[in-house]
């Protein structure tokens, strides 16, 4: 009788566990929602991102715009888009912030440019969105090209806008 009672309690516990919905974490203040680009655009972006990923670890250098010399943030962007997409983008963060094609912050796509105002209201930093809430950038003196989490509070506070320069 005791074994049947124990079996009944275990069965109810298993069923109760199956009936409850898993709790999802609260949505962050800035949660990019993916849009589905065409297959051709996706392949094109893959090439761009692959090229950008090969530059991770390249030293930061103010005014730098090549892997041999190093990169600053806008030099990295200019180099990747020129070499992969044949696009000549502005060489400064101010110029990048003047580009048309604002991308909705909640619908970022890999390859979108992210613009930050880290020292006030003026855009002074930029990176390339790579998907999954992460971006690639050349951070600052003494640093190296790296990938950071866009959800980090520092980047959330300094995010200014995004630009979509590639047709999707």
FINUSE-377816 format. One record per residue (C-alpha): x, y, z. Coordinates in steps of 0.05 Angstrom, whole numbers, padded with zeros to 5 digits, always signed. Last residue first. Example, Ala and Ser with C-alpha at 12.3 -4.5 7.8 and 13.67 -1.06 7.14 Angstrom:
2
+00273-00021+00143/+00246-00090+00156/
This chain:
168
+00377+00863-00952/+00409+00924-00983/+00474+00940-00946/+00483+01006-00909/+00435+00994-00851/+00452+01046-00799/+00443+01042-00724/+00432+01093-00669/+00460+01125-00605/+00480+01069-00558/+00519+01098-00500/+00477+01073-00442/+00464+01005-00473/+00538+00998-00490/+00559+01010-00418/+00502+00967-00390/+00524+00905-00429/+00467+00883-00475/+00508+00898-00538/+00555+00842-00518/+00625+00852-00544/+00667+00823-00601/+00739+00844-00608/+00789+00885-00647/+00846+00897-00599/+00857+00945-00541/+00915+00989-00519/+00881+01051-00546/+00807+01039-00556/+00752+00991-00577/+00761+00965-00648/+00692+00935-00660/+00650+00873-00670/+00579+00869-00644/+00537+00821-00604/+00462+00815-00590/+00456+00748-00626/+00478+00779-00691/+00543+00808-00719/+00528+00883-00711/+00588+00923-00737/+00618+00976-00692/+00621+01051-00681/+00648+01102-00631/+00647+01177-00623/+00576+01198-00638/+00565+01265-00602/+00516+01265-00544/+00565+01254-00487/+00629+01214-00481/+00608+01144-00504/+00562+01166-00560/+00553+01101-00598/+00537+01082-00669/+00521+01011-00692/+00530+00993-00765/+00485+00938-00792/+00521+00877-00820/+00480+00826-00782/+00409+00852-00777/+00380+00897-00723/+00305+00898-00712/+00295+00930-00644/+00343+00987-00659/+00308+01002-00724/+00361+01014-00778/+00372+01085-00803/+00385+01084-00877/+00420+01149-00891/+00492+01160-00870/+00506+01221-00826/+00527+01179-00766/+00581+01146-00809/+00610+01215-00825/+00613+01234-00751/+00644+01166-00736/+00699+01181-00786/+00723+01148-00851/+00658+01153-00889/+00641+01090-00926/+00672+01066-00992/+00633+01005-01011/+00665+00947-01050/+00626+00897-01008/+00682+00856-00978/+00745+00899-00982/+00709+00966-00977/+00659+00944-00924/+00713+00912-00880/+00763+00970-00888/+00713+01026-00874/+00687+00990-00813/+00756+00978-00785/+00778+01049-00800/+00715+01074-00765/+00733+01037-00701/+00808+01049-00701/+00848+00996-00735/+00918+00966-00738/+00978+00979-00783/+00982+00913-00820/+00908+00897-00812/+00890+00963-00846/+00855+01028-00829/+00890+01059-00769/+00874+01130-00749/+00883+01113-00675/+00911+01043-00672/+00876+00984-00641/+00912+00918-00649/+00883+00862-00692/+00855+00808-00646/+00791+00798-00686/+00806+00814-00759/+00785+00746-00785/+00716+00759-00755/+00706+00819-00801/+00720+00777-00863/+00670+00724-00840/+00620+00779-00825/+00625+00808-00895/+00621+00740-00928/+00561+00721-00885/+00528+00787-00904/+00532+00768-00977/+00503+00699-00963/+00446+00730-00924/+00434+00780-00979/+00428+00724-01030/+00382+00683-00985/+00336+00743-00974/+00336+00775-00906/+00294+00749-00849/+00288+00800-00794/+00319+00788-00727/+00293+00823-00665/+00345+00862-00628/+00331+00867-00553/+00346+00933-00521/+00313+00941-00454/+00325+00868-00439/+00266+00820-00440/+00251+00788-00373/+00277+00717-00367/+00230+00662-00390/+00195+00618-00339/+00181+00549-00364/+00107+00532-00367/+00080+00486-00314/+00041+00424-00334/+00101+00379-00343/+00125+00391-00272/+00055+00378-00244/+00053+00312-00283/+00119+00290-00254/+00098+00308-00183/+00031+00272-00192/+00067+00209-00215/+00115+00213-00156/+00056+00219-00107/+00020+00160-00138/+00082+00117-00137/+00093+00133-00063/+00020+00115-00047/+00026+00050-00087/+00091+00033-00050/+00057+00047+00018/+00000+00000+00000/
